[in-house]
């Protein structure tokens, strides 16, 4: 390594010395032939070898960046030096140097003529430049003379003119600046005049002018002042924009939008508008509720301003709830109406812009942004409105409200829901839930109260006829005048439909489906500036639907026709005891002017009360469909309870329960109502009834003590029974008319219950007639006495008799007595024809059974006795036809078949016994024992058949 360092130092010293072979080259050196330094060269053998040597030179030697090649070669030496290797490297480098030198020498010789030519051109150029230098010196001397003699005065004059022009321009700028300084006053005037466009245009022009003169020092301060003024203008425009949220004015809004368009902030204006609408909803709701809370608090000590809106709503009193809700709804409606008008204005503006704009991309983008923002804002605005109303409704417990007041609240909120649906096609789940929550809470308490009220009405009901006009029915409650106050007034809108064709002639026909479909109201109709919450509920009509007497009807309704008078009251009959001809025509004449001359609806105060409650329930269903099915359940409970109590008062007789007068479906309906609705009374000594089982049930009502069902002269309370049963049937008929409307109010999945209710309960109301009037028919005639008279008759006679037995006259006299009592009762209560028919059917059926039972008591009977039986029964039928008008006679075959069976031969009697299971075991055995044309063995076989039939029936 020391040797390397020494060699490096020697080479550096040699580089610092000036090469003695360098010589100055002059022009004269090239006058003769070429001068070439002689080098001692060792020529390679051939050009190919030279080319190989050149290619073997390393690339670093071609670098022109001043690389130290000596240092490079020394660095290549190994750590251990070998003299032979070094000598080989030296010879290689020398050989390369010789080849390069030879190559350079050849190139120099080759380019020497060209070098000589260029050098000659350089010498020629030097001579030309020397000549140009002389010309320039002469020109300068001549220009100096011209300047001194001609241009000095002229240039001074031009300089003064230029200075004058600059001063004129400066004066103009100063005047403009002075005008700018006075612009602030004009801007304030324009803002006071609400000329926002003029103010913005003036401010923008001033800013443009200020930017032109920004090089003046005073302008910088003026520019900032104008910028502040523009910000102030934007703030005032924003305030003006906020005013449109509660009271939209087309001209005012157009000014504001034009102003924002001049500012280039159309999108910003739309964002600000939605913020203002949100603030308007919050502030309006808060201020209205706050005003009512402060008004009702009265103390003035508590500061409600710092309360949250939710807390304020909880402080609203019951008396101020409805007025506050109305004012709140009015104010929120105004906000939504303003938003709707804003959308309409932009739609009209968009159409105008399409005609006037050049279709620039930015304008199209702005229009699309505004349209999208307004459409999205619909649901946002409605959600805010819905939230305020929902919080207000849930903030107060409405369970203590009267039903009319609560329905008024439901109507207001339901109207708001309808507005929301039209506003943004929202289903308003929040409001629906709040209404459902409040309504269920209210309805549970209210329905329990109504059921208790119904029980009280039933227990205090005198079951007297409440006189109403003959045309009275629910259908007529839908007209212009509603007798039952406002309970059915809400259904007037359905009657305005073109499909509605209800009239008095169709009271017995069910309503066609779709008749009660209400027309949808349009709240945002153009030109309709009326606030929907300004509408007050209809006042109660004062029409008197009660008829003072049955003779007070319109003249056109009166008639002398006796078509409605039961025929049995028109027939002549003969008193068999005296033979004196008597007539019931005087009864007919009296009845022609009585209550029965035309159809009179039989209703009671309880019936009217139930109809009122049903009307209110239906109104609640109309305004609150989510609980419609719950309301129908409660409505069905009202009818079920009325249905059950009427039956329990007048038809639940132990003698009746085991008779065939009870329809099987009626019995099932009564058992179902008893199990689901009637609470079990506590029996002394019995285990206590679970309270949870009776929470939703009602106690059994008890008949008023003023009702006497045991007086024979009053036909065992027939008048009260008629009023009770027929009022129940009238109520069932009215419910049937309402069935299509009820079905339209509930989901399809729930309609099965409604149909089941009508088929299993409502339609069973007419079946209550049979057990109720059966009890009267059973007690009105002393059938036991007649049967006792029959037991004294001998039926084993040997002669044919031509005179009937006295028991027939006794039965007919009882029937005549019943007919007279019916006439007297008909004076107080109009007895419908169907009631007459039912009563007489029961009486005749009981008489026929009495005859069969009496005939079966005969221990001995001859053929002549059987003929007497036929004579008695035919006499009864003939005289009965003179008393009553009843065709056909019920169970006539029951008697005749029993009498004729005596004559049947043995083989036919066998089949007859098996086919006639309607007779009792005793009656069949008596028949077999009385037949004398069969032997003992056959009689014993027939007795065995009857006993087997009796066992199978058990």
Residue pairs with C-beta under 8 A, 6 or more apart in sequence:
1 79
3 81
4 74
4 77
7 74
8 70
8 71
8 74
11 70
11 71
21 37
27 119
27 123
29 35
30 115
30 116
30 119
34 108
34 109
34 112
36 105
36 108
36 109
39 98
39 101
39 105
41 98
41 101
41 102
42 95
42 98
43 98
43 102
44 50
44 53
44 95
44 99
50 99
50 102
50 103
53 95
53 96
53 99
54 96
54 99
54 100
54 103
56 96
57 96
57 100
60 67
60 69
60 72
61 69
73 89
73 93
76 89
77 86
78 85
173 213
173 216
176 209
176 213
177 213
177 216
177 218
177 219
177 222
180 206
180 209
180 210
180 219
180 222
180 226
181 222
183 202
183 203
183 206
183 226
184 225
184 229
186 202
187 199
187 202
187 203
187 229
187 233
190 196
190 198
190 199
190 202
191 199
191 233
191 236
194 240
194 252
194 255
195 255
196 233
196 236
196 237
196 240
196 255
196 256
196 258
196 259
197 255
197 258
197 259
197 262
199 233
200 230
200 233
200 259
200 262
200 263
201 262
203 226
203 229
203 230
203 233
204 230
204 262
206 226
207 223
207 226
207 227
207 230
210 219
210 222
210 223
210 226
211 223
213 219
214 220
214 223
233 259
234 263
234 265
237 256
237 259
237 260
238 272
238 276
240 252
240 255
240 256
241 256
241 269
241 272
241 273
241 276
242 276
242 279
242 280
243 252
244 252
244 253
244 256
244 273
244 276
244 338
244 342
245 273
245 276
245 277
245 279
245 280
245 335
245 338
245 339
246 280
246 284
246 331
246 334
246 335
246 338
247 334
247 338
248 337
248 338
248 341
248 342
250 341
250 345
253 342
253 345
254 345
256 269
257 266
257 269
257 349
260 266
260 268
260 269
266 366
266 369
266 370
267 366
267 369
267 370
267 373
270 369
270 370
270 373
270 374
271 373
273 342
274 373
274 377
274 380
274 381
277 335
277 338
277 339
277 377
277 381
277 384
278 380
278 381
278 384
280 335
281 332
281 335
281 381
281 384
281 385
281 388
282 309
282 384
282 388
284 331
284 332
284 335
285 309
285 328
285 331
285 332
285 388
285 392
286 309
286 312
288 324
288 327
288 328
288 331
289 309
289 312
289 313
289 316
289 324
289 328
289 392
290 304
290 305
290 312
292 316
292 320
292 323
292 324
292 327
293 304
293 312
293 315
293 316
294 300
294 304
295 320
296 315
296 316
296 317
296 319
296 320
297 304
297 315
304 312
304 315
307 315
309 388
309 391
310 391
310 395
312 395
313 391
313 392
313 394
313 395
313 396
314 395
314 396
316 324
316 392
316 395
316 396
318 396
318 400
318 401
321 396
321 398
321 409
322 405
322 408
322 409
322 412
324 392
325 389
325 392
325 393
325 409
325 412
325 413
326 412
326 533
328 388
328 389
328 392
329 389
329 412
329 415
329 416
329 533
330 531
330 533
330 534
332 385
332 388
332 389
332 416
333 416
333 419
333 531
333 532
333 533
334 531
335 381
335 385
336 381
336 382
336 385
336 419
336 423
337 524
339 377
339 378
339 381
340 423
340 524
342 374
343 374
343 378
344 526
346 370
346 371
346 374
350 367
350 370
350 371
353 363
353 367
357 363
378 423
378 424
379 424
379 426
381 423
381 424
382 420
382 423
382 424
382 426
382 428
383 430
385 416
385 420
386 416
386 420
386 426
386 428
386 430
386 431
387 430
389 413
389 416
389 431
389 434
390 430
390 431
390 433
390 434
393 409
393 413
393 431
393 434
393 435
393 438
394 434
394 437
394 438
397 441
398 406
398 409
398 438
398 441
398 442
399 441
399 442
399 445
399 446
401 409
401 442
403 446
403 616
404 486
404 616
406 442
406 446
406 620
407 616
407 619
407 620
407 623
408 537
410 435
410 439
410 620
410 623
410 624
411 537
411 623
412 533
413 431
413 434
413 435
413 623
414 435
414 622
414 623
414 624
415 532
415 533
416 428
416 431
417 428
417 431
417 432
417 435
418 520
418 521
418 523
419 523
419 532
420 426
420 428
420 431
421 427
421 428
422 522
422 523
422 524
423 524
432 626
433 626
435 624
435 626
436 624
436 626
436 627
439 620
439 624
439 626
439 627
440 627
440 630
443 620
443 627
443 630
443 631
443 634
447 634
447 637
450 613
450 634
450 638
451 637
451 638
451 641
451 698
452 698
453 609
454 606
454 609
454 610
454 613
454 638
454 641
454 642
455 641
455 645
455 698
455 699
455 701
457 605
457 606
457 609
458 606
458 642
458 645
458 649
458 701
459 701
459 702
459 703
459 704
460 704
461 604
461 605
461 606
461 704
462 704
462 706
462 707
462 720
463 604
463 707
463 719
463 720
463 721
463 723
463 724
464 604
464 720
464 723
465 600
465 602
465 603
465 604
465 723
465 828
465 829
465 830
466 546
466 603
466 604
466 605
466 607
466 608
467 546
467 547
467 548
467 549
467 550
467 600
468 545
468 546
468 547
468 600
468 601
468 603
469 545
469 546
469 547
469 553
470 547
470 553
470 557
470 598
470 599
470 600
470 601
471 504
472 483
472 545
472 601
472 603
473 504
473 507
473 601
473 733
473 734
473 737
474 488
474 611
474 734
474 737
474 738
475 502
475 503
475 504
475 506
475 507
475 737
476 483
476 504
477 483
477 484
477 487
477 488
477 491
477 615
478 488
478 491
478 492
478 494
478 495
478 502
479 492
479 495
480 492
481 541
481 543
482 488
482 489
482 492
482 541
482 543
483 541
483 543
483 544
483 545
484 545
484 608
484 611
484 612
484 615
485 540
485 541
485 612
486 537
486 538
486 540
487 611
487 612
487 614
487 615
487 616
487 619
488 615
488 618
488 619
489 538
490 618
490 619
490 622
490 623
491 516
491 618
491 622
491 741
493 518
493 519
494 500
494 515
494 516
494 517
494 518
494 741
495 502
496 519
497 515
497 517
497 518
497 519
499 512
499 514
499 515
499 517
500 515
500 516
501 515
502 511
502 515
507 737
508 733
510 736
510 737
510 739
510 740
511 737
511 738
511 739
511 740
511 741
512 740
513 740
513 743
513 744
514 740
514 744
515 740
515 741
516 740
516 741
516 744
517 744
518 622
522 528
523 532
547 553
550 594
550 595
550 597
550 598
550 600
550 830
551 558
551 593
553 598
557 598
558 597
558 598
559 597
559 598
560 592
560 597
561 597
562 570
562 588
562 591
562 592
562 597
564 596
564 597
564 598
564 599
564 833
565 588
565 591
565 592
565 596
565 597
566 831
566 833
566 836
566 884
566 885
567 884
567 885
568 584
568 819
568 836
568 840
568 883
568 884
568 885
568 886
569 584
569 587
569 588
569 591
569 819
569 822
569 823
570 584
570 585
570 588
570 885
571 584
571 881
571 882
571 883
571 884
571 885
572 581
572 582
572 583
572 584
572 585
572 882
573 582
573 583
573 584
573 816
573 879
573 882
573 883
574 580
574 581
574 582
574 879
574 882
575 582
576 809
576 812
576 879
577 809
577 813
584 819
584 823
587 823
591 597
591 823
591 826
594 826
594 827
594 830
595 826
595 827
595 829
595 830
596 826
596 830
596 831
600 830
601 730
602 722
602 723
602 726
602 727
602 730
602 829
602 830
602 832
603 727
603 730
603 731
604 723
604 724
604 727
606 642
606 727
607 727
607 728
607 730
607 731
610 638
610 639
610 642
610 731
611 731
611 734
613 638
614 635
614 638
614 735
614 738
617 631
617 634
617 635
618 631
618 635
618 738
618 741
618 742
618 745
620 627
620 631
621 627
621 628
621 631
621 632
621 742
621 745
622 745
625 745
628 745
628 746
629 746
629 747
629 750
629 753
632 742
632 745
632 746
632 750
632 753
632 754
632 757
633 753
636 757
636 761
637 677
639 731
639 732
639 735
639 761
639 762
640 673
640 676
640 677
640 761
641 673
641 677
641 698
642 728
642 731
643 669
643 673
643 728
643 761
643 764
643 765
643 768
644 670
644 673
644 674
644 677
644 678
645 700
645 701
646 724
646 725
646 728
646 768
646 772
647 670
647 768
647 771
647 772
648 700
648 701
649 701
649 703
649 707
649 724
650 709
650 717
650 720
650 721
650 724
650 725
650 772
650 775
651 768
651 771
651 772
651 774
651 775
652 771
653 771
653 775
655 775
655 778
656 662
656 771
656 774
656 775
656 778
659 771
659 774
661 770
661 771
661 774
661 842
662 770
662 771
663 764
663 767
663 770
665 760
665 764
665 767
666 764
666 767
666 768
666 771
668 760
669 760
669 761
669 764
672 760
673 761
676 697
677 697
677 698
678 697
678 698
678 699
678 700
679 689
679 693
679 694
679 697
679 698
679 699
679 700
680 689
680 693
680 694
681 699
681 700
682 688
682 689
703 709
707 717
707 720
708 714
708 717
709 716
709 717
709 720
709 721
710 716
710 717
711 717
712 779
712 780
713 821
714 821
714 825
715 776
715 780
715 818
715 821
715 822
715 825
716 775
716 776
716 779
716 780
717 776
718 776
718 821
718 822
718 825
718 839
719 825
719 828
719 829
721 772
721 773
721 775
721 776
722 825
722 829
722 831
722 832
722 835
723 829
724 772
725 768
725 769
725 772
725 773
725 835
726 832
726 835
728 765
728 768
729 765
729 766
729 768
729 769
731 765
732 762
732 763
732 765
732 766
735 758
735 762
736 758
736 762
736 763
739 754
739 758
742 754
743 751
743 754
746 754
769 834
769 835
769 838
770 838
770 842
773 835
773 838
773 839
773 842
774 842
776 839
776 842
777 839
777 842
777 843
777 845
777 846
778 842
778 846
780 814
780 818
780 821
780 843
781 811
781 814
781 815
781 818
781 843
781 846
781 847
782 814
783 846
783 847
783 850
785 810
786 807
786 810
786 811
786 814
786 847
786 850
786 854
787 850
787 853
787 854
787 857
789 805
789 806
789 807
789 810
790 805
790 807
790 850
790 851
790 854
790 855
790 857
791 854
791 857
793 805
793 807
793 858
793 868
794 865
795 855
795 858
795 860
795 861
795 862
795 865
795 866
795 868
795 869
796 858
796 860
796 861
796 862
796 865
797 862
797 864
797 865
797 868
798 862
798 864
799 864
800 864
800 867
801 864
801 867
801 868
801 871
802 871
804 868
804 871
804 872
804 875
804 876
805 868
805 872
807 854
807 872
808 872
808 875
808 876
808 879
811 847
811 850
811 876
812 876
812 879
812 880
812 883
815 843
815 847
815 880
815 883
815 884
816 883
818 839
818 843
819 883
819 884
822 831
822 836
822 839
825 831
836 884
837 886
840 884
840 886
841 886
841 890
844 880
844 884
844 886
844 889
844 890
844 891
845 890
845 891
847 876
848 890
848 891
848 892
848 894
848 895
849 891
849 894
851 872
851 873
851 876
851 895
852 894
852 895
852 898
852 919
852 923
853 923
855 869
855 898
855 899
855 926
856 898
856 920
856 922
856 923
856 926
856 927
857 926
858 865
858 926
858 930
859 929
859 930
860 930
861 902
861 930
862 932
863 902
863 903
866 899
866 902
866 903
869 899
870 896
870 899
873 895
873 896
873 899
877 889
877 892
880 886
880 889
894 918
897 916
898 919
898 923
898 927
901 909
901 912
901 916
901 927
902 927
902 930
902 931
904 912
905 933
906 933
906 934
906 938
906 942
909 928
909 931
909 934
909 942
910 942
910 945
913 924
913 928
913 942
913 945
913 946
913 949
914 945
914 949
916 924
917 949
917 953
919 927
921 946
921 947
921 949
921 950
924 946
924 949
925 943
925 946
928 939
928 942
928 943
928 946
929 939
931 939
934 942
